[in-house]
Amino acid sequence: MQVKTVARIVEGDAGKVICREAERIKHMAVVLGSRGRSLIQSVLQESVGEYCFHHCKAAPVVIVSGKDAGDASIL
């Protein structure tokens, strides 16, 4: 199975831009990473992944935790 990826540089609120691009390009899925924030941090500020999970209607959203990704980060 081949997986085609698309990389784009766009400006704006990350969650809104990701959802808009998913609708525009008609992706099969949106895959995002998670930094594993605490419950308190999550309550105080919604993450980009949470925003996309609740608002992206064009494609399924998959959120991969840092632990599942081998704790590797590009940030």
HTML snippet that shows the backbone in 3Dmol.js (N, CA, C, O; Angstrom):
<script src="https://3Dmol.org/build/3Dmol-min.js"></script>
<div id="view" style="width:600px;height:400px;position:relative"></div>
<script>
const pdb = `
ATOM      1  N   MET A   1       0.838  -1.172   0.000  1.00  0.00           N
ATOM      2  CA  MET A   1       0.000   0.000   0.000  1.00  0.00           C
ATOM      3  C   MET A   1       0.887   1.240   0.000  1.00  0.00           C
ATOM      4  O   MET A   1       1.804   1.347   0.815  1.00  0.00           O
ATOM      5  N   GLN A   2       0.627   2.153  -0.886  1.00  0.00           N
ATOM      6  CA  GLN A   2       1.365   3.407  -0.920  1.00  0.00           C
ATOM      7  C   GLN A   2       0.580   4.487  -0.193  1.00  0.00           C
ATOM      8  O   GLN A   2      -0.646   4.559  -0.282  1.00  0.00           O
ATOM      9  N   VAL A   3       1.309   5.318   0.521  1.00  0.00           N
ATOM     10  CA  VAL A   3       0.695   6.440   1.215  1.00  0.00           C
ATOM     11  C   VAL A   3       1.248   7.712   0.603  1.00  0.00           C
ATOM     12  O   VAL A   3       2.455   7.951   0.631  1.00  0.00           O
ATOM     13  N   LYS A   4       0.372   8.517   0.057  1.00  0.00           N
ATOM     14  CA  LYS A   4       0.780   9.790  -0.525  1.00  0.00           C
ATOM     15  C   LYS A   4       0.615  10.868   0.536  1.00  0.00           C
ATOM     16  O   LYS A   4      -0.431  10.967   1.178  1.00  0.00           O
ATOM     17  N   THR A   5       1.647  11.666   0.713  1.00  0.00           N
ATOM     18  CA  THR A   5       1.579  12.765   1.670  1.00  0.00           C
ATOM     19  C   THR A   5       1.649  14.088   0.928  1.00  0.00           C
ATOM     20  O   THR A   5       2.184  14.177  -0.177  1.00  0.00           O
ATOM     21  N   VAL A   6       1.099  15.110   1.559  1.00  0.00           N
ATOM     22  CA  VAL A   6       1.108  16.451   0.991  1.00  0.00           C
ATOM     23  C   VAL A   6       1.640  17.406   2.044  1.00  0.00           C
ATOM     24  O   VAL A   6       1.155  17.427   3.175  1.00  0.00           O
ATOM     25  N   ALA A   7       2.632  18.190   1.673  1.00  0.00           N
ATOM     26  CA  ALA A   7       3.163  19.215   2.575  1.00  0.00           C
ATOM     27  C   ALA A   7       2.876  20.580   1.962  1.00  0.00           C
ATOM     28  O   ALA A   7       3.130  20.810   0.780  1.00  0.00           O
ATOM     29  N   ARG A   8       2.346  21.479   2.780  1.00  0.00           N
ATOM     30  CA  ARG A   8       2.032  22.827   2.309  1.00  0.00           C
ATOM     31  C   ARG A   8       2.404  23.823   3.394  1.00  0.00           C
ATOM     32  O   ARG A   8       2.346  23.511   4.583  1.00  0.00           O
ATOM     33  N   ILE A   9       2.784  25.013   2.979  1.00  0.00           N
ATOM     34  CA  ILE A   9       3.035  26.095   3.923  1.00  0.00           C
ATOM     35  C   ILE A   9       1.915  27.106   3.741  1.00  0.00           C
ATOM     36  O   ILE A   9       1.762  27.699   2.673  1.00  0.00           O
ATOM     37  N   VAL A  10       1.138  27.295   4.792  1.00  0.00           N
ATOM     38  CA  VAL A  10       0.025  28.244   4.764  1.00  0.00           C
ATOM     39  C   VAL A  10       0.041  29.049   6.053  1.00  0.00           C
ATOM     40  O   VAL A  10       0.648  28.638   7.042  1.00  0.00           O
ATOM     41  N   GLU A  11      -0.623  30.188   6.041  1.00  0.00           N
ATOM     42  CA  GLU A  11      -0.684  31.038   7.223  1.00  0.00           C
ATOM     43  C   GLU A  11      -2.085  31.031   7.809  1.00  0.00           C
ATOM     44  O   GLU A  11      -3.075  30.885   7.092  1.00  0.00           O
ATOM     45  N   GLY A  12      -2.152  31.192   9.131  1.00  0.00           N
ATOM     46  CA  GLY A  12      -3.434  31.298   9.805  1.00  0.00           C
ATOM     47  C   GLY A  12      -3.470  30.426  11.040  1.00  0.00           C
ATOM     48  O   GLY A  12      -2.474  29.804  11.409  1.00  0.00           O
ATOM     49  N   ASP A  13      -4.622  30.388  11.671  1.00  0.00           N
ATOM     50  CA  ASP A  13      -4.841  29.547  12.841  1.00  0.00           C
ATOM     51  C   ASP A  13      -4.691  28.088  12.418  1.00  0.00           C
ATOM     52  O   ASP A  13      -5.383  27.633  11.507  1.00  0.00           O
ATOM     53  N   ALA A  14      -3.800  27.357  13.069  1.00  0.00           N
ATOM     54  CA  ALA A  14      -3.427  26.007  12.623  1.00  0.00           C
ATOM     55  C   ALA A  14      -4.627  25.078  12.440  1.00  0.00           C
ATOM     56  O   ALA A  14      -4.763  24.455  11.387  1.00  0.00           O
ATOM     57  N   GLY A  15      -5.490  24.978  13.437  1.00  0.00           N
ATOM     58  CA  GLY A  15      -6.629  24.068  13.341  1.00  0.00           C
ATOM     59  C   GLY A  15      -7.559  24.417  12.192  1.00  0.00           C
ATOM     60  O   GLY A  15      -7.981  23.543  11.436  1.00  0.00           O
ATOM     61  N   LYS A  16      -7.875  25.699  12.066  1.00  0.00           N
ATOM     62  CA  LYS A  16      -8.776  26.141  10.996  1.00  0.00           C
ATOM     63  C   LYS A  16      -8.159  25.910   9.620  1.00  0.00           C
ATOM     64  O   LYS A  16      -8.844  25.487   8.689  1.00  0.00           O
ATOM     65  N   VAL A  17      -6.861  26.190   9.497  1.00  0.00           N
ATOM     66  CA  VAL A  17      -6.180  26.009   8.209  1.00  0.00           C
ATOM     67  C   VAL A  17      -6.125  24.532   7.829  1.00  0.00           C
ATOM     68  O   VAL A  17      -6.355  24.186   6.670  1.00  0.00           O
ATOM     69  N   ILE A  18      -5.825  23.663   8.783  1.00  0.00           N
ATOM     70  CA  ILE A  18      -5.767  22.224   8.496  1.00  0.00           C
ATOM     71  C   ILE A  18      -7.125  21.720   8.027  1.00  0.00           C
ATOM     72  O   ILE A  18      -7.202  20.975   7.050  1.00  0.00           O
ATOM     73  N   CYS A  19      -8.193  22.113   8.706  1.00  0.00           N
ATOM     74  CA  CYS A  19      -9.537  21.679   8.308  1.00  0.00           C
ATOM     75  C   CYS A  19      -9.911  22.232   6.933  1.00  0.00           C
ATOM     76  O   CYS A  19     -10.503  21.524   6.119  1.00  0.00           O
ATOM     77  N   ARG A  20      -9.570  23.486   6.674  1.00  0.00           N
ATOM     78  CA  ARG A  20      -9.867  24.104   5.379  1.00  0.00           C
ATOM     79  C   ARG A  20      -9.110  23.390   4.254  1.00  0.00           C
ATOM     80  O   ARG A  20      -9.676  23.126   3.193  1.00  0.00           O
ATOM     81  N   GLU A  21      -7.827  23.076   4.486  1.00  0.00           N
ATOM     82  CA  GLU A  21      -7.029  22.386   3.469  1.00  0.00           C
ATOM     83  C   GLU A  21      -7.529  20.961   3.246  1.00  0.00           C
ATOM     84  O   GLU A  21      -7.519  20.474   2.115  1.00  0.00           O
ATOM     85  N   ALA A  22      -7.961  20.294   4.300  1.00  0.00           N
ATOM     86  CA  ALA A  22      -8.516  18.939   4.151  1.00  0.00           C
ATOM     87  C   ALA A  22      -9.751  18.973   3.262  1.00  0.00           C
ATOM     88  O   ALA A  22      -9.954  18.076   2.444  1.00  0.00           O
ATOM     89  N   GLU A  23     -10.571  19.995   3.418  1.00  0.00           N
ATOM     90  CA  GLU A  23     -11.768  20.150   2.585  1.00  0.00           C
ATOM     91  C   GLU A  23     -11.380  20.489   1.140  1.00  0.00           C
ATOM     92  O   GLU A  23     -11.954  19.944   0.198  1.00  0.00           O
ATOM     93  N   ARG A  24     -10.422  21.371   0.975  1.00  0.00           N
ATOM     94  CA  ARG A  24     -10.022  21.831  -0.354  1.00  0.00           C
ATOM     95  C   ARG A  24      -9.360  20.719  -1.170  1.00  0.00           C
ATOM     96  O   ARG A  24      -9.646  20.565  -2.357  1.00  0.00           O
ATOM     97  N   ILE A  25      -8.485  19.953  -0.540  1.00  0.00           N
ATOM     98  CA  ILE A  25      -7.709  18.946  -1.264  1.00  0.00           C
ATOM     99  C   ILE A  25      -8.398  17.576  -1.255  1.00  0.00           C
ATOM    100  O   ILE A  25      -8.005  16.688  -2.012  1.00  0.00           O
ATOM    101  N   LYS A  26      -9.397  17.398  -0.428  1.00  0.00           N
ATOM    102  CA  LYS A  26     -10.141  16.123  -0.332  1.00  0.00           C
ATOM    103  C   LYS A  26      -9.238  14.978   0.115  1.00  0.00           C
ATOM    104  O   LYS A  26      -9.170  13.938  -0.539  1.00  0.00           O
ATOM    105  N   HIS A  27      -8.548  15.180   1.232  1.00  0.00           N
ATOM    106  CA  HIS A  27      -7.671  14.150   1.794  1.00  0.00           C
ATOM    107  C   HIS A  27      -8.472  12.935   2.235  1.00  0.00           C
ATOM    108  O   HIS A  27      -9.659  13.041   2.546  1.00  0.00           O
ATOM    109  N   MET A  28      -7.814  11.779   2.260  1.00  0.00           N
ATOM    110  CA  MET A  28      -8.448  10.566   2.770  1.00  0.00           C
ATOM    111  C   MET A  28      -8.440  10.555   4.293  1.00  0.00           C
ATOM    112  O   MET A  28      -9.321   9.965   4.918  1.00  0.00           O
ATOM    113  N   ALA A  29      -7.432  11.215   4.897  1.00  0.00           N
ATOM    114  CA  ALA A  29      -7.337  11.293   6.359  1.00  0.00           C
ATOM    115  C   ALA A  29      -6.404  12.439   6.729  1.00  0.00           C
ATOM    116  O   ALA A  29      -5.553  12.849   5.941  1.00  0.00           O
ATOM    117  N   VAL A  30      -6.582  12.941   7.939  1.00  0.00           N
ATOM    118  CA  VAL A  30      -5.687  13.944   8.512  1.00  0.00           C
ATOM    119  C   VAL A  30      -5.023  13.280   9.715  1.00  0.00           C
ATOM    120  O   VAL A  30      -5.708  12.851  10.643  1.00  0.00           O
ATOM    121  N   VAL A  31      -3.692  13.195   9.701  1.00  0.00           N
ATOM    122  CA  VAL A  31      -2.950  12.554  10.788  1.00  0.00           C
ATOM    123  C   VAL A  31      -2.144  13.621  11.505  1.00  0.00           C
ATOM    124  O   VAL A  31      -1.346  14.330  10.892  1.00  0.00           O
ATOM    125  N   LEU A  32      -2.362  13.731  12.824  1.00  0.00           N
ATOM    126  CA  LEU A  32      -1.699  14.739  13.647  1.00  0.00           C
ATOM    127  C   LEU A  32      -1.015  14.082  14.828  1.00  0.00           C
ATOM    128  O   LEU A  32      -1.436  13.022  15.290  1.00  0.00           O
ATOM    129  N   GLY A  33       0.031  14.708  15.309  1.00  0.00           N
ATOM    130  CA  GLY A  33       0.719  14.232  16.504  1.00  0.00           C
ATOM    131  C   GLY A  33       0.193  14.928  17.744  1.00  0.00           C
ATOM    132  O   GLY A  33      -0.421  15.991  17.658  1.00  0.00           O
ATOM    133  N   SER A  34       0.435  14.327  18.888  1.00  0.00           N
ATOM    134  CA  SER A  34       0.033  14.884  20.178  1.00  0.00           C
ATOM    135  C   SER A  34       1.262  14.985  21.071  1.00  0.00           C
ATOM    136  O   SER A  34       2.117  14.100  21.072  1.00  0.00           O
ATOM    137  N   ARG A  35       1.339  16.074  21.830  1.00  0.00           N
ATOM    138  CA  ARG A  35       2.473  16.252  22.736  1.00  0.00           C
ATOM    139  C   ARG A  35       2.214  15.648  24.111  1.00  0.00           C
ATOM    140  O   ARG A  35       3.097  15.691  24.968  1.00  0.00           O
ATOM    141  N   GLY A  36       1.050  15.096  24.344  1.00  0.00           N
ATOM    142  CA  GLY A  36       0.754  14.461  25.622  1.00  0.00           C
ATOM    143  C   GLY A  36       0.620  15.444  26.768  1.00  0.00           C
ATOM    144  O   GLY A  36       1.197  15.248  27.838  1.00  0.00           O
ATOM    145  N   ARG A  37      -0.141  16.500  26.542  1.00  0.00           N
ATOM    146  CA  ARG A  37      -0.330  17.509  27.585  1.00  0.00           C
ATOM    147  C   ARG A  37      -1.144  16.944  28.742  1.00  0.00           C
ATOM    148  O   ARG A  37      -1.877  15.967  28.587  1.00  0.00           O
ATOM    149  N   SER A  38      -1.004  17.571  29.896  1.00  0.00           N
ATOM    150  CA  SER A  38      -1.747  17.134  31.079  1.00  0.00           C
ATOM    151  C   SER A  38      -3.221  17.498  30.929  1.00  0.00           C
ATOM    152  O   SER A  38      -3.589  18.289  30.060  1.00  0.00           O
ATOM    153  N   LEU A  39      -4.055  16.918  31.778  1.00  0.00           N
ATOM    154  CA  LEU A  39      -5.485  17.205  31.763  1.00  0.00           C
ATOM    155  C   LEU A  39      -5.740  18.694  31.983  1.00  0.00           C
ATOM    156  O   LEU A  39      -6.582  19.287  31.309  1.00  0.00           O
ATOM    157  N   ILE A  40      -5.017  19.294  32.920  1.00  0.00           N
ATOM    158  CA  ILE A  40      -5.208  20.722  33.210  1.00  0.00           C
ATOM    159  C   ILE A  40      -4.838  21.559  31.990  1.00  0.00           C
ATOM    160  O   ILE A  40      -5.565  22.489  31.640  1.00  0.00           O
ATOM    161  N   GLN A  41      -3.724  21.246  31.342  1.00  0.00           N
ATOM    162  CA  GLN A  41      -3.326  21.982  30.142  1.00  0.00           C
ATOM    163  C   GLN A  41      -4.374  21.834  29.044  1.00  0.00           C
ATOM    164  O   GLN A  41      -4.677  22.796  28.339  1.00  0.00           O
ATOM    165  N   SER A  42      -4.923  20.642  28.897  1.00  0.00           N
ATOM    166  CA  SER A  42      -5.934  20.398  27.872  1.00  0.00           C
ATOM    167  C   SER A  42      -7.215  21.165  28.147  1.00  0.00           C
ATOM    168  O   SER A  42      -7.862  21.649  27.218  1.00  0.00           O
ATOM    169  N   VAL A  43      -7.587  21.280  29.417  1.00  0.00           N
ATOM    170  CA  VAL A  43      -8.798  22.014  29.791  1.00  0.00           C
ATOM    171  C   VAL A  43      -8.616  23.506  29.533  1.00  0.00           C
ATOM    172  O   VAL A  43      -9.539  24.176  29.068  1.00  0.00           O
ATOM    173  N   LEU A  44      -7.431  24.022  29.832  1.00  0.00           N
ATOM    174  CA  LEU A  44      -7.179  25.453  29.693  1.00  0.00           C
ATOM    175  C   LEU A  44      -7.054  25.895  28.239  1.00  0.00           C
ATOM    176  O   LEU A  44      -7.433  27.016  27.902  1.00  0.00           O
ATOM    177  N   GLN A  45      -6.534  25.040  27.385  1.00  0.00           N
ATOM    178  CA  GLN A  45      -6.338  25.425  25.991  1.00  0.00           C
ATOM    179  C   GLN A  45      -6.514  24.212  25.091  1.00  0.00           C
ATOM    180  O   GLN A  45      -5.823  23.205  25.246  1.00  0.00           O
ATOM    181  N   GLU A  46      -7.437  24.317  24.157  1.00  0.00           N
ATOM    182  CA  GLU A  46      -7.682  23.228  23.217  1.00  0.00           C
ATOM    183  C   GLU A  46      -6.488  23.079  22.272  1.00  0.00           C
ATOM    184  O   GLU A  46      -5.969  24.072  21.762  1.00  0.00           O
ATOM    185  N   SER A  47      -6.060  21.852  22.044  1.00  0.00           N
ATOM    186  CA  SER A  47      -4.935  21.610  21.139  1.00  0.00           C
ATOM    187  C   SER A  47      -5.413  21.653  19.687  1.00  0.00           C
ATOM    188  O   SER A  47      -6.612  21.604  19.411  1.00  0.00           O
ATOM    189  N   VAL A  48      -4.462  21.745  18.779  1.00  0.00           N
ATOM    190  CA  VAL A  48      -4.780  21.725  17.349  1.00  0.00           C
ATOM    191  C   VAL A  48      -5.451  20.396  16.995  1.00  0.00           C
ATOM    192  O   VAL A  48      -6.423  20.368  16.240  1.00  0.00           O
ATOM    193  N   GLY A  49      -4.929  19.302  17.542  1.00  0.00           N
ATOM    194  CA  GLY A  49      -5.523  17.993  17.274  1.00  0.00           C
ATOM    195  C   GLY A  49      -6.965  17.894  17.743  1.00  0.00           C
ATOM    196  O   GLY A  49      -7.820  17.365  17.032  1.00  0.00           O
ATOM    197  N   GLU A  50      -7.238  18.405  18.943  1.00  0.00           N
ATOM    198  CA  GLU A  50      -8.608  18.386  19.465  1.00  0.00           C
ATOM    199  C   GLU A  50      -9.529  19.235  18.599  1.00  0.00           C
ATOM    200  O   GLU A  50     -10.658  18.839  18.309  1.00  0.00           O
ATOM    201  N   TYR A  51      -9.042  20.408  18.185  1.00  0.00           N
ATOM    202  CA  TYR A  51      -9.842  21.276  17.322  1.00  0.00           C
ATOM    203  C   TYR A  51     -10.202  20.536  16.036  1.00  0.00           C
ATOM    204  O   TYR A  51     -11.366  20.499  15.639  1.00  0.00           O
ATOM    205  N   CYS A  52      -9.192  19.946  15.387  1.00  0.00           N
ATOM    206  CA  CYS A  52      -9.426  19.246  14.125  1.00  0.00           C
ATOM    207  C   CYS A  52     -10.349  18.045  14.316  1.00  0.00           C
ATOM    208  O   CYS A  52     -11.214  17.783  13.480  1.00  0.00           O
ATOM    209  N   PHE A  53     -10.166  17.320  15.413  1.00  0.00           N
ATOM    210  CA  PHE A  53     -11.007  16.157  15.697  1.00  0.00           C
ATOM    211  C   PHE A  53     -12.483  16.553  15.757  1.00  0.00           C
ATOM    212  O   PHE A  53     -13.346  15.815  15.282  1.00  0.00           O
ATOM    213  N   HIS A  54     -12.768  17.711  16.337  1.00  0.00           N
ATOM    214  CA  HIS A  54     -14.157  18.157  16.505  1.00  0.00           C
ATOM    215  C   HIS A  54     -14.701  18.932  15.306  1.00  0.00           C
ATOM    216  O   HIS A  54     -15.918  18.985  15.125  1.00  0.00           O
ATOM    217  N   HIS A  55     -13.845  19.533  14.484  1.00  0.00           N
ATOM    218  CA  HIS A  55     -14.322  20.428  13.439  1.00  0.00           C
ATOM    219  C   HIS A  55     -14.075  19.971  12.007  1.00  0.00           C
ATOM    220  O   HIS A  55     -14.768  20.443  11.105  1.00  0.00           O
ATOM    221  N   CYS A  56     -13.132  19.083  11.754  1.00  0.00           N
ATOM    222  CA  CYS A  56     -12.869  18.629  10.380  1.00  0.00           C
ATOM    223  C   CYS A  56     -13.948  17.638   9.970  1.00  0.00           C
ATOM    224  O   CYS A  56     -14.090  16.572  10.568  1.00  0.00           O
ATOM    225  N   LYS A  57     -14.694  17.999   8.956  1.00  0.00           N
ATOM    226  CA  LYS A  57     -15.759  17.119   8.470  1.00  0.00           C
ATOM    227  C   LYS A  57     -15.388  16.458   7.145  1.00  0.00           C
ATOM    228  O   LYS A  57     -16.072  15.537   6.700  1.00  0.00           O
ATOM    229  N   ALA A  58     -14.301  16.926   6.507  1.00  0.00           N
ATOM    230  CA  ALA A  58     -13.933  16.445   5.179  1.00  0.00           C
ATOM    231  C   ALA A  58     -13.206  15.106   5.199  1.00  0.00           C
ATOM    232  O   ALA A  58     -13.223  14.377   4.207  1.00  0.00           O
ATOM    233  N   ALA A  59     -12.561  14.772   6.331  1.00  0.00           N
ATOM    234  CA  ALA A  59     -11.760  13.547   6.394  1.00  0.00           C
ATOM    235  C   ALA A  59     -11.657  13.087   7.841  1.00  0.00           C
ATOM    236  O   ALA A  59     -11.747  13.906   8.756  1.00  0.00           O
ATOM    237  N   PRO A  60     -11.468  11.782   8.063  1.00  0.00           N
ATOM    238  CA  PRO A  60     -11.246  11.306   9.430  1.00  0.00           C
ATOM    239  C   PRO A  60      -9.951  11.895   9.991  1.00  0.00           C
ATOM    240  O   PRO A  60      -8.979  12.081   9.259  1.00  0.00           O
ATOM    241  N   VAL A  61      -9.946  12.181  11.277  1.00  0.00           N
ATOM    242  CA  VAL A  61      -8.763  12.731  11.948  1.00  0.00           C
ATOM    243  C   VAL A  61      -8.179  11.660  12.855  1.00  0.00           C
ATOM    244  O   VAL A  61      -8.882  11.091  13.690  1.00  0.00           O
ATOM    245  N   VAL A  62      -6.884  11.387  12.688  1.00  0.00           N
ATOM    246  CA  VAL A  62      -6.166  10.419  13.510  1.00  0.00           C
ATOM    247  C   VAL A  62      -5.136  11.190  14.323  1.00  0.00           C
ATOM    248  O   VAL A  62      -4.317  11.919  13.764  1.00  0.00           O
ATOM    249  N   ILE A  63      -5.178  11.027  15.653  1.00  0.00           N
ATOM    250  CA  ILE A  63      -4.224  11.700  16.529  1.00  0.00           C
ATOM    251  C   ILE A  63      -3.312  10.638  17.129  1.00  0.00           C
ATOM    252  O   ILE A  63      -3.772   9.727  17.818  1.00  0.00           O
ATOM    253  N   VAL A  64      -2.013  10.764  16.859  1.00  0.00           N
ATOM    254  CA  VAL A  64      -1.016   9.810  17.338  1.00  0.00           C
ATOM    255  C   VAL A  64      -0.281  10.441  18.510  1.00  0.00           C
ATOM    256  O   VAL A  64       0.277  11.532  18.386  1.00  0.00           O
ATOM    257  N   SER A  65      -0.281   9.755  19.648  1.00  0.00           N
ATOM    258  CA  SER A  65       0.401  10.317  20.818  1.00  0.00           C
ATOM    259  C   SER A  65       1.907  10.168  20.675  1.00  0.00           C
ATOM    260  O   SER A  65       2.385   9.302  19.944  1.00  0.00           O
ATOM    261  N   GLY A  66       2.652  11.014  21.374  1.00  0.00           N
ATOM    262  CA  GLY A  66       4.110  10.950  21.343  1.00  0.00           C
ATOM    263  C   GLY A  66       4.623   9.588  21.754  1.00  0.00           C
ATOM    264  O   GLY A  66       5.612   9.103  21.205  1.00  0.00           O
ATOM    265  N   LYS A  67       3.955   8.961  22.720  1.00  0.00           N
ATOM    266  CA  LYS A  67       4.366   7.636  23.182  1.00  0.00           C
ATOM    267  C   LYS A  67       4.239   6.617  22.051  1.00  0.00           C
ATOM    268  O   LYS A  67       5.142   5.806  21.845  1.00  0.00           O
ATOM    269  N   ASP A  68       3.121   6.654  21.314  1.00  0.00           N
ATOM    270  CA  ASP A  68       2.913   5.729  20.202  1.00  0.00           C
ATOM    271  C   ASP A  68       3.888   5.995  19.060  1.00  0.00           C
ATOM    272  O   ASP A  68       4.221   5.087  18.299  1.00  0.00           O
ATOM    273  N   ALA A  69       4.336   7.220  18.942  1.00  0.00           N
ATOM    274  CA  ALA A  69       5.256   7.582  17.867  1.00  0.00           C
ATOM    275  C   ALA A  69       6.707   7.390  18.283  1.00  0.00           C
ATOM    276  O   ALA A  69       7.609   7.815  17.561  1.00  0.00           O
ATOM    277  N   GLY A  70       6.955   6.768  19.417  1.00  0.00           N
ATOM    278  CA  GLY A  70       8.312   6.530  19.877  1.00  0.00           C
ATOM    279  C   GLY A  70       8.945   7.740  20.528  1.00  0.00           C
ATOM    280  O   GLY A  70      10.170   7.857  20.574  1.00  0.00           O
ATOM    281  N   ASP A  71       8.123   8.635  21.030  1.00  0.00           N
ATOM    282  CA  ASP A  71       8.582   9.860  21.688  1.00  0.00           C
ATOM    283  C   ASP A  71       9.465  10.718  20.796  1.00  0.00           C
ATOM    284  O   ASP A  71      10.185  11.581  21.298  1.00  0.00           O
ATOM    285  N   ALA A  72       9.429  10.507  19.504  1.00  0.00           N
ATOM    286  CA  ALA A  72      10.204  11.345  18.582  1.00  0.00           C
ATOM    287  C   ALA A  72       9.421  12.618  18.297  1.00  0.00           C
ATOM    288  O   ALA A  72       8.197  12.588  18.174  1.00  0.00           O
ATOM    289  N   SER A  73      10.115  13.710  18.195  1.00  0.00           N
ATOM    290  CA  SER A  73       9.471  14.983  17.918  1.00  0.00           C
ATOM    291  C   SER A  73      10.338  15.793  16.980  1.00  0.00           C
ATOM    292  O   SER A  73      11.565  15.758  17.074  1.00  0.00           O
ATOM    293  N   ILE A  74       9.707  16.521  16.076  1.00  0.00           N
ATOM    294  CA  ILE A  74      10.465  17.389  15.182  1.00  0.00           C
ATOM    295  C   ILE A  74      10.450  18.823  15.678  1.00  0.00           C
ATOM    296  O   ILE A  74      11.030  19.702  15.041  1.00  0.00           O
ATOM    297  N   LEU A  75       9.800  19.073  16.798  1.00  0.00           N
ATOM    298  CA  LEU A  75       9.733  20.437  17.332  1.00  0.00           C
ATOM    299  C   LEU A  75      10.984  20.797  18.070  1.00  0.00           C
ATOM    300  O   LEU A  75      11.099  21.909  18.585  1.00  0.00           O
TER     301      LEU A  75
END
`;
const viewer = $3Dmol.createViewer("view");
viewer.addModel(pdb, "pdb");
viewer.setStyle({}, {cartoon: {color: "spectrum"}});
viewer.zoomTo();
viewer.render();
</script>
